[in-house]
Each structure stands twice: as C-alpha cells, then as structure tokens.
Amino acid sequence: MLHVAPHLDWLQQDLVWEVVPQAAQFLTEHPEAADWWLYFFIHAEHQQLVGVGGFKGLPTHGTVELGYSIAPHFRQQGYATEATRGMIQFAFEHPEISQVLAHTLPSINYSTQVLAKTGFTFQQVLEDPEDGLVWQWRLLKSDYSV
C-alpha cells in the first residue's frame, strides 16, 4: 500500500501490531478524524518506514494530543524532532487549536528531549488509565514560533 519497506527492528515492536490495526478500525468508524489520527513517517531516499505518529483524536476544546514511535534503527537521528515539528505546525495551522499536549514515560528520555527541543514545557505528573504514571507536556500556540 505505501510501497515502502519497514525496518526489521520496527516490526518486532508490539506497539506496531497494536496501533496500526486500531487506527484502521478507528478511521473506518470515524472518517472525519483522518487528519487527526495516524501518519506514517517515511525516509524518502531509502523508501523505508521510519515510524508512525499523529494525534490521539479530534481536537477537544482547542487541544490535541500528539504521539509517535520511531523504529529503533532510526532513533537519535532527528526523525522524531522533524515529525514532531511537522505535527505541531499542522495543528497550529488550524485556528481552533490553542495548545498541543503530549505524554511521556515519567523520566528523562529521548521523547522528553524531543518535546523540550520543540518548545513543549513539562506540566504535571498524571495517572493515565492505560499507561499508568506519565508526564504531561504542553505547547501553547502563543508560545510557538516556526
């Protein structure tokens, strides 16, 4: 369908086998949410699937939440940062969006570094019903600059 090859280490992650079918089912049931759901990140030169990401549903009260997963082989090469910047720009091109949220594991890691680098600030520790304790990050449109 995409005519790209996923890197083998990405296929070995359980997340891939959970997220993609869930996304397909969700979009079948809610086609109006297509822009606010799943995107595939593709390395153009090598025609390889680098990762997936997007938003966790339609905007609510001016807020969207983003998330992503990058194949281990492609981590720490700027792909997560590039993808996050693209998702932020996409979100803030919509006048109704006033903030973008993200959740990470509750420790300093590559995702927290990406979020800080792209302008997010740590907000609080939350108890997520699916993921347990997470750190919540936020970027306000008023603080965003291209």
N, C-alpha and C positions, 0 to 999 in steps of 0.2 A: 504494500500500500504506500509506504513512504519511499521505497526504493533506496533505503539506507541499511547499513549493517550495524547492529548494536555490538558494542564491545562485549566480549565473553564475560568479563567480571561483572558487568552491569546485569546481565541475565541471571546471574547467580544470587542476586539480592531478592529476598522475599518481597520487598516493597514493590518491585516491578510487577510481580504476578498478582499483587493485590490491587494496586492503584489503577492500572490500565483497564482491566475489566470493569471495575467500579465506575470509572469515568465514562466508559462506553455506555453502560447501563443508565447512569445518571443523565447523560446527554440525550439518549433515546427518549427518556421520560420528560426531559426539560430542555428542548432545543433552544429556547430563548436564553439559556445560560451559557451558550457556546463560547462567547467572548470571555467569560469569567470562570473558565474551568481549566482544562488541561492543554498544555503546549509541549511539543517535542523540540528539544534543542539539538540541532544537527551541525556537525563540523562540516562546513561546505566543501573544503578542499579534499578531505578524506571520505566524504559521504558516510560518516559514522554517527550513530546516535550517541550524543554526549550525555544527555539526561532528559528529565521531564520536570515540568513545573507549571505554575499558574496560580489561579486564585481558588479559594475554597467556597465558591458560590457567588451568587449575585450580590451586588452592593446592598448593604443594610445601613440605613441612616447615615449615608455618606462614607461608609467604611467598607473596605475589602481586606481580606487576609491573603497573603501570598505564601507560597511554599515551593520547594524544589528538591530534587535529588539529582546529583551528578554522579556518573559512573566513577568508581574508584580510580580507574586508569587516567581520568581527565581532571581529577581534583588538584587544587592548588596551582592551576594554570590560568586562572582568571575567568573561566566559563561561568561559574556561579555569580561572580560580580557582574559580568556582562548581561547575564539573563535577568538578574535582579534589577539592574538599571533599566532594562527594556520593559520589565513588568511595571516598575514604578512609573516610567514615562507613559506607558499605555494607560494606566489607571488615572493619572493626573491630567490626561488629555480629556477626560470626561468631567464636565463641570460639576456634576453631582458628587464627585469623590473629594472628600476633605482630608482623609487620612488612610494610610495603609498600615496594617498590622502584620506581625509575623511572630511565630512562636519557635523557640529552640529548646534543646535539652538544657537543663539548669546548670550549665557550666560553661566556661570559656572554651570555645571550639571554633572550627573553621566557619561555621554558619554565623556565629556571633561576630566574628571578624568581618565577614562579608556585609552583614547588616550595618555594623558601625561604619564601615568604609563607604557605604551608600547612603549614609545620613540618618539611619534609624537611631533612636535612643532607647535604652532599657527603661521599662516602665514598672514592672512588678513581677512577682512570682505568682503563678496561678495553678490551680488544680484543674487539669483538663480531664474530662470524663473518659477519654480514650487513651491519652498519653501520660497521665499522672502529672507530676510537677513539671511545669515548663516556665521559661522566662518569656514574658511578653515584651515585644519591641514595637515602636511606633514611629512613623514618619508623617508629619503634618504637611499638607500641601503648602502652607505658608512658610515652611522651612525648606522646601525643595527648590533646588536650582539645577538646571541641566548641566 
